[in-house]
């Protein structure tokens, strides 16, 4: 809870008279102290002066001020005693009230509470009223501030608040300017729990922690033909799971119903039966209409197979942070499935979706909200739709993400960023000096082909570093329709170099292989990881087979806690003749940082990375191994009917010719000498006057000369001593119109916040070419 949630800000509180008076209490105390001090100083001054008239005047002033301070203190004590007595009287008045009541001051600090409040909130250690309600509904500080303001104006204010546990009525009474009485009424209890539940047309029951049925409403009793004592007498397939269809022992036979469960206090559970496809064909006491579940304390959405949100109940609208409009689609509200949500909806509507809920997050600025979403088919055959049961798992996913990040990604993120930064400096120097050589060699030169090879391989290395940075930043996949035969064909040269001379790589493709939808770059990473692991498992050499084929599953296949639904799949197998994996280690090989290799030979990240990429693509990966005979990794990818689009032709290399000379003074600050040497020569050839510095301190020393004119700073971001943004901010204080180009081998998003604080600045990532550097500088200057 933030400080802003604890109490209103000073500007807002000043609008409330009681709050203004409470804030002035401390000022009155300071005023009394000031009067007392001045009086004391006047009396002391009268004792040391030799002028009789002045001594009498000072003595009279001091005594008068002492008397005034005494009167002010007496009045303040009297007011304080009156306020305390009033608070005690109000506390005694509500001590035996059946509803929870609190007495607070104008800032929301609780001074007393009755027995009902103590019992109701016994698990909450709260000093302010905001802390009491923080787990009951959103933005309690705003609700309480609004009520208190109305209570100041009208003496009393009331507001009904909808929570997931029911409806509450909050009442605020202004006793005097600085004393407020708050009262909480539970509308469900007020109406009577039994009568309120019996009014529901949906079947509902309340069960204890051990499965004992404590209450059944009329709709549930009519459905089952009587009252049952335990859950196993009602449901055939325990335990119950929210959002899943369960079989209910009804009066006229077994009925399939969608179950929604809400946790109550004391370990109790409220269980509701919702309309499902099977339930719609039966009679759930007229509960198949959407109006019947508007007030149900379970967030529900009614969704068309094409993705439109047809309806939502009150709890769903309160749970989702973004508004649900008449034309809203589920993909506008939620994301994070790793593939288009419309595909998931259509597969579920057609009965091909994987069972079990999916974890999704809010879109746009609401990506910190996570929901567990369970889909179930409903409606008639000519008008099908889906019922989505939502469950807020924001806190759970946040804790999970923090734990996984700290354990799995901290080391690899730091390593990736550090290695990429140093490697990008090397690539900048290599490709940059290669560009300088290309300026002096045309296509007829015998060295031209070698230089082009160096340039192309430097660019290829730069793309690999980009993958490393993307992995450390947890970039989302960018799926496309691809043909695995083309992907493996492009990888063949690299894979042959990876396996070495003692290992033979054999590729065997299905001639009619279907297409799949995946991120090509990430899929290449998966295949390289599997081939490298196979190579390491054969220290004496052998054969690695990479096979692809089309597979049609006619029945559901369950394996390793995964369920493959019937359909068409493209299967990739990586088979080796290595040492194999022991059976006790095989279930753990996809866990992060778990490796079967000896210390120093593996990090345990390859297979966990492959597993994550395959699962995000919507596929499956399995491992089979026989110790001493080898291992087989099998990947299943759902086939895609759409043909792969033709790839765009490769862009032609940019010309390295310098058409015209430029003018201007450039201050180049770079701690890496090879990079600095290349950048200085490139800018000099372009026509700029270049001043070099190997550190921020050296750059500031140059700029201390007021007669020195500099048009643009070109500086590295990360350097020993002061970093780039720090020294640039200092330099811009005296040279505010100077343009800035930041260069770095780290990811751009790690620098965005600092760049936004510096005007007239752009970012140039390493490695950069001669054309990239000179063009960026020219654009900044002109």
N, C-alpha and C positions, 0 to 999 in steps of 0.2 A: 504494500500500500504506500503510495507516495504522500508527501507532505501536503500536496494539493488536495488529496482525498481526505486527509485528516481534518482540515479546517478550511473555511473559505479564506480567500486572500484579503489583504487589508482594504483594497479598494472596494471590494464587494461588501465587506462587513461594515464599511462606513455608511452604507445605505440603511442599516438597521439601527434604530435609536438605542436599543439595548446594547448592541455590540459597541456603539460609540461610547456609551457610558462605561462599559466594562473596560474599554481601552483607555479611558481617561482616568481610571482609578490609580494606575501607576503614575500618571502625570500629576495628580493631586498629591500623592505621597512625595514626589520630587519637589513640588512647590512648597509643601510644609517644611521639608528639610532645608530648602533654600532660605525660607523666612527665618528659620531657627539659626542657621549659620550666619546670616547677615546680622541678626540681633546680637549674637555672641561676639561678632567682630566689632560691632558698635560699642558694646560694653567694654571690651578689651581696649579699644582706642580711647575711651573716656578715662581709663585708668592710667594711661601713659602720657596724656597731654597735660601741658602746664597752663593752658588758657582756661580759666574758670568757666566762662560763658560756653565755650565749646565743649567742655567736659559735661556740663549739665544737659546740653542739647543731645550729645551722643548717648548719655545715660538714659534720657527719656525715650530716644528712638529705639535703643536696645530693649528696654523694658516693654515698650509697646509691641515690638516685633515678637518678643517672647510670648506676650499675652495673646497676640494674634495666632501664633503657631499652636498654642495650647487650645484655643477655641477650635481651630481647624481640626486638630487631632481628636478632640472630644466629639465633634460632629461626625468625623469619619468612623470613629469607634461605634458611635450610636447607629450609624447606617449599617455598618458591618454586622453588629449584633442583631439589628432588625432583619437583615437579609438572611442571616443564619437561622434565626428563629422562624422566619417564613419558610425556609427550605425544610426545616425539621417538621413544621406543621403540615406542609404539603406531603412530605414523606410519610408522616403518620396517617394522613388522610387516605392514601392509596396503598397502605401497607397490606391490607387484606383484600385488595381488589383482585378479582380472578384473572384479569388481563395484565400482561407485563407492562409496567410503568417505570419511567425514569424521570428524575429531576436533574436538570442540567443548567449551567450558566449560558450566557449568550454565545460563548465560543464552543459549545457542544461538550464540555467536560462534565462527566457524570458526577454529581454530588451525592446521589442516593438512588436506590432502586428497591422495588418491593420484592416480596418473596416469589411471586410468579415470574418476575424477570430473572431472578437468580436461578430458579429452577429451569426455566426455558433456555437460558444461555449459560448453563453451568460449564460448558466446554470452551467458552470464549472469555479470555482475559482482556477486557477492554477498559480503556480510560475514557475514550470519547464515544459518542453515539455512532459515529461513522464506522468505528471498528466493530461495533455490534452487528451492523447490517452488511459488512463487506462481503460476506459469503452468501447472502440471501438474495440480493439483486444487484444489478449493475449500477454504477455511479451513485452510491448512497449519499456522497457528499452533496451532489447537486440537488437531489430530492429533499434532503433535510434543510438545506439552505433556502430552497424555494418555500417550503412549509413554514420555516421560521420567519421569513420575511412577511408572509401573509398573516401569520399570527401577530406580528408586531403591529400591522396595520388594522386588523380586525379583531384581535383578541384571541381568536381561535381559528385553526385551519385543519382540514382533513383531506386525505388523498388515499385512493385505493391503488395498491401496488400488486402487480401480477408476478409471482415467483414460480419456480418449478415445483414448489411444494404446495402451492395453493395461492389464494388471494388474501392479502393483508390490508387492513385499514389503519393508517397512521394518523394520529391526532396530535396536534401541538397546541398547547394552551399557554398564553403569556400571563404569568402570575404577577410579575412586575417587570421593570425594564431589563433586569439582569437575571431573571429566574423563569424557566420554562418547564412545563410538565408535558411529557411525551407518553402516549398510550398506544399499545399495539393490540389490535383485535384480529383474530383469525376467523375469516368469514366462513371457512368450511366448518370449523367447530361451532361457530355461532348458529349456522343453519342446521347442525346436527350431522355427524359423520354418516350415520346410517341412512338418513333421509337424503343427504346429498348424493351418496353413491347410488341409492336406489333410483334416483332421478335420471341416471345415465341410461341411455338405450344400449350402450355397449356392455358386454359382460365384463365384470370386474370382481376380483377377489383380493383379499389381504392375507398374506402368509407370514408365519414366523420364521426365525432362522433355521429351525429344524424341519421345515416343510409342513408344519401344521397349519391348516386353513383356519384363520381367525374370523373371517367375514366373507360372505358372498352376497352380491346384490341380486335384485330380483331377476335381471336379465340373465345372469349366470345360472341361477337356480332353475330358470325355465329351460335353459339350454341343456343342462345336465340331468334334468328331471328330479332334482332334489339337492340336498346339501351334503357335500363330502367333507371328511375330516382331515385328509392329508392330500398333498399334491399328486402322489403316485396313484391315487384313485381317480384322478381327473385326466392327467397327461400320461401318454404312453411312452414318451421319449424324454426323460429327464437326463441332465439338467436343462432348464429353460435358458434360451439365448434370445436376447432382444433382437427383433428383426428377422427371426427365423420362423418358418412354418412348423408348427407342432401339431400332433394328433391329439384331439380331445375326445374323451369318452362321453358322447352326447346321449340324450334320451332316445334318439332314433338311430343310434349307431355312431361309428367313428366319424369325426369331422376334422378336417384340416383347417387350422386357424393361424393367422399371423399373431405372434405374441409380442407385446411391449411390456417391459418391466421397469418400474420406478422404485428406487430405493427410498425407504422411509426411515423414521427414527427408530432406535432400539433394535436394529437388524431386521425390521419388518420389510416386506416387499409388497408393492401394489402391482398386480398383474392384470393386464387388459388384453382382450381378444379383439383384433382388428380385422377388417375385411381383407381377404386375400382372394386369389382366383378360385380356390376350392370353396372358400367360405361364401363367395358370392353366389355359388350354385346352391348353397344350403340356405336355411333361414336362421340368421343370427338375430332374431327378434327385431327385424327391421333396421339393423345397425349398419347396413351397407352404404347408406348415404353419407356423403362427406360432412354434412352438417352435424352428424352425430359425434364427430371427433374434433370439432372446432375447439372445445374447451378441455380436451383430453390433455393431461400433463405429460405428454410425450410428443416431441417435435416430429411432425410428419409432413411430407410433400407428396403431392399427386403429380406425376410427370408423364408426359407423352413419350412414346418410343423415339420420337424425333427430337426430344430434348426440351420442349417447352414445359414450363412449370404451370400446370393447370390450376392448382389450388395449394394452399398451405394453411395449417392451423396456427393458432395464436402462439403456441410454444415455439414453433419453427420460425415464425417471424421475429420473436424475441431472441432466439438463439443466433440466427444469422446476422452478422454485423452489417451486411449490406441490404438495402431495401429490395423487396420482391415486387416488381411491377407487372403490368398486364402482359407484357411481351418478354418477360425474363426467361432465359434459358438456364439450365443447370450449369452449363459451362461458363455463364456469366457470373455465377455465384461461387463455384468451387473449381479447383484445379488440383494438379499434383498426382494424377493417375499414372503419368509416364506415357500416356497415349491419349488420343482424343476421347473425351467422355462420351460422345455420341456413339462410338463403337461399343463401349461398355453397355450403354443403355440398349442398343439394338441386339447385342448378344444375349442380354438377360431377357429381353422381350421374346426372343426366338428360342429361349431355353438352352442357349449355348454358353451362358456366362458361368464363370467359375463361382462355386458356392462360397459363402462367407462374406463379411463386410469388407469395405475398402476404406483406407484412411486418406482423406482429402483435406485441403486447406482452402481458406478464403482467397479470393482473387484481389489483385491490385494492392491497395494499402492495407488489406485485411489478411495478409499471408501469415500472421501470427496466430490465427484462429484455425484449429484443427478439429475435424469432425470424423466420426466413424459412421459410415453410410452403408445401410443394408437395403438392397433392392428386392422387391417381390412383385410378381405379376398379379394383376387384378383386372376386373372388368369383364365385359362380355366378349365373345369371340369377334364380333363385328366392331367393337369399340374397346380395344385393349389399352391399358395404361399400367403404370408402375407406381407402387407405393414405396417411398424412401423413408426409412426410420433413421433419424439422426441422433447422434450421441456426442456430446461435447467432450473431447479428449485433449483439449488444448494443454491443460496442465500435464497430463501424462506424456503427450508427445514432446512437450518442451523439456521435461526431465529426461526423456529418452534421447532427444537430440543433443542435450548438453552432455549426457554421459557418453554417448557414441562419439561425439566430437572430441571430447577430452581424451578418450582412450584410443580412438582409431585414427583421427585426423590431425591431431596436434603435431605428432612427429612427422607425418608425411607432408603436412602443410608447410612446416618450417623447412624441411629438407627440400621440398619442391621449390619454394620461393628462393631459398639461398642458392641452390644449384642453378636454377634458371637465371638468376641475376648474374652470377659469375660467368655462366656459359654465354649469356647474351653479350657480355662485354667482349669475350673472345670472338664471337661470331661477328660483332660489329667491326672489330679490327680486321678480321680475315676478309669479310665481304667488302669492307671499305677500301682496303688496299688493293683488292682485286679490281674494284671499280676504277681506281687510279691507274692501274696497269692497262685496263681496257681502253682508257683514253689515248694511250700511246700505241695501241695495236689494232689494226683493222682486220677484216675478215681474211685478207690475203696473207697475213702473218702466220708463220708456222706455230707460234705459241697461242694463237687466238683460241683454238679448240680446247687447249688445256685450261685456259683462263675461264672459258665458259663452263667447263666441268666443275671447276672450283666454285664458281658463282652459283651454279645450280645446286650443288651439294650443300653449300652454306645455307641456301634458302630452305632446303629440305631439313637440315638440322634445326633451323629456326622454327619450322612447323612442329617438329618434335618437342621443342622447348615450350611451344604454345600449348601442346597437349598436356605437358606437365603442369603448367600454370592453370589450365582449365580444370585439371583433376583436383588441384589444391583448393580451387575456388568452388568446387562442387557445381559446375555448370550443368544446366539441364541438357538433356539429349535433344538432338535435332534430327528426328527420324525422316527417312525418305524411302521410296520404293526402290529396291536394289535387286540385282541378280547376283547371288553368291558366287556363281562361276566367274563373273567379271571381277568381283572383289578378290577372290583367291588368285586369279590370274595376275592381277596387279601386285599382289603380295608375294608371288612366287620367288622373285629375285631376292627380296629381303629375307624371306624365310630360309632360302638355301644358304644365305650367308650366315644366318643365325645358328643353323644346326651344325655347321662345320663340315669337315671332310670325312669324318668317320661315320656320319649318320646320313642315311638316304631318305629323302622326302618324296613320297608318292602321293599324287592327287588323283582321285577317281570321282568323276561327276556323273550324276543322272543326266542324260541328254535332254530330258524334258523337264528340267528342274523349274519349279514354280518360284515366283518372286516372294520376297518378304519385305516388311516395313521395319527399318531399323536405322540407327545412326551409324553410317558407314565407318567413320573414323573410330568410334568406340568399338564397333564390331571387329575392326582390324586389330585393335588392342587386345580383345579377348582371344582371338586366334593366335596372336603372337605369344601371349602368356601361356596358352596351352601347349604350343609347339616348343617353347623354351623349357617348360617343365618336363615334357617328354624327352627332350634332348638330355637334360640333366639326370633323368632316370636311367640313361643308357651310357655310362662312362666308357664302356668298351665298344660303343658303336651299335648300329642296328638300323632298323627301318621304322620311320614314322609314316603312318597312312592318314591322310585327310580325305574322308569320304562324304559325299552329299547324296541325298536321295529324297524322293517324295514318299510320305507315309500317310495313309488314311486310317484313322482310328474309328472303328465301328462302335466300340463300347468305351465307357469311362475307364480310365487307367489311374489307379492310385499307387503312388510310390514315394517313399521318403517324405511323407507328410504333404505331398503335392498331389493335385488332382488334375489330370489331363482329360478334357471333355472330348467327345467324339468330334471329328473334323479332319481337315487336311493340314498337314504340317510339313515343313522342310526340316530335315534332320541333318545335322553335321556331326561327324564322329572324328575324333582325334585318337588314333590307336598307336600305342608304342609297345616295344618288346623289352621294357625296362625291368627294374627290380620289384615293382609293384608297391602297394600300400597295405600295411597290416590292417586286418579287419577292425581292430579297436581304434585305429586312427582315422579310418575312412569317414565316419560321420562328422569329424571335426575339421576336415580340410578346407571348408569354405568359410571358417571363422576367421575374423581379422587377426593378423599377427601369428596365426598358427601355421607352422611349417614342419614338414617331415625331413627337411634337410638339416645338415649339421650346422652348428653355430658358425656364423660368418658367411654361409653360402646362400641364405635366403631370408627375406624379411617377413614372409607370410602374407603379403599384400596382393600377390598376383591373382590367386584363385578367388579371394574375397572381392577383388575388383571385378573379375570376370562374372562372378555370381550376381553382383549388383547390377551390372550392365545388362545381363541377359534377363533378369527379372524385370527391370525397368522397361525393357523392350516388349514385355508380355510373353516371354518364352520361359523355358525350363532347362536346367542343366543337371545332369546326373553323372555319377562316377561309378565305374565298376573296376575292380582290381583283383588280380590273383598274384600273390606273392611269388616272385621268381619268374613270372610269365608275362607280366606287363599290365597296363591299365588302359581303359577306354573311357573317354569323356564324351558324352552324348548330349547334344544341344537340340532342343525342339523349338522351332519358331512357327507361329501360325502363318499359313500361306496368305498371300495377298493377290487378289484377282487382277488388279490394275497393272498394266504394263509399266515398266520403269520408263521415266521420261529421259530423253536424250540429254546427255550432259552438255553444258555449254562449252564451246571451243576455248582452249587455253588462251589466255591473254598474251599478246606479244610483249617481249621485254621492252621496257622503256628505253628510249634513246639516252645515251650518256653524253651527247654532244651539248656543249655550252654555247647557246646561241648569242648571248650578249653579256656584257659586263655589268655588274651591279656595284652599287656604292653604299657605304655605311661602315660603321665601326662596330665590331662584334667582340664582346667579352666572353671568351670560352672558358668555362670552369669545369674540369673533369679530372678526377684523381687517377684514372687509369691512363698511363702514358701512351700505350698503343692507340687507344680510342681518341685521345686528345691529339695525337700526331696526325691521324687520318682526318679528323674533323677540321683541324687547322688548315691542312693542305687543301681540302675540298673547298672550304670557304674562301681561301686565298685565291684559288684558281677561278672562283666565281667573280672575284673582283673586290671582295670585302677586305677591310683592314682588320686583322685579328689580333686581339690581346689575349694571352694565355695565362691561366692560373690553375695550380694543382690542388687548391683547397679554397674553402670559403673565406678563411682568414686572409689568404693572399689576394683574393678578389676584392675584399673590403679595403685592404691596404692600397691597392691600385686606385680604387674609387675615392680615397681620401683626398686626392688631388682635385681641387675644384675646377681647374682649367681643363681636365680631361673630359672629352666628349665621347659618350658611348650611346649607340642607338638601340642595341638589343643585347640582352643577356641570354646565352645558351649554356645551361648548367645541368649537371647531373643532380638527381634528387637525393640519393644516399651517398654520403661521403664521410670520411673520418672528421671528427670535430662537428662543426655546424653543418646541418643538412641544407639542401638547396632552398626549400621554402623559407627557412629561417633567415639565411643571409640575404635573400632577395627582398624580404619584407624590410629589413634594415636598410638596404640600399635604396629602395623605392621611397623611403622617407625623404631623401634629398633629391631623388630623380624620379618623380612620380609618373612621368610620361614615357619612361623606357619600356620597350616591349620585352617579353620574356618567353623563352622556349625551354621547357623542362624535358629532359631525357632520362629514361630509367630502364633497367632490365627487369624491374618488378612489374607486377600487374597494374594496369591503369586504374582499376577500381580502388586500389589501396591508396591512391594519391588524389582521388577526385575531391575529397573534402578540402584538402589544403589548396588545391588549384583554384577552387571556387572563391577562396579568400583573397586571391591575388589577381588584380585586374590586368587586362591585356596579356594573358598568358595562355599558352597552348601546350599540349603534351605530345611528345614524339617517342614512341616505344623503341627500345633496342630489341634486336639489331635493326639499324636503319642503313639505307644505301646512300650513296653520294647524292643521287637525285632527290631522295626523301629529305635529306638534311637541307640542301640548298633551296629546294622548293618551299619547305616550311619556313625557313628564315625569310625568304623573299616575300611570302604571303603575309607574314607578320609585319614586315616593314612597310608593305604597300597595300 
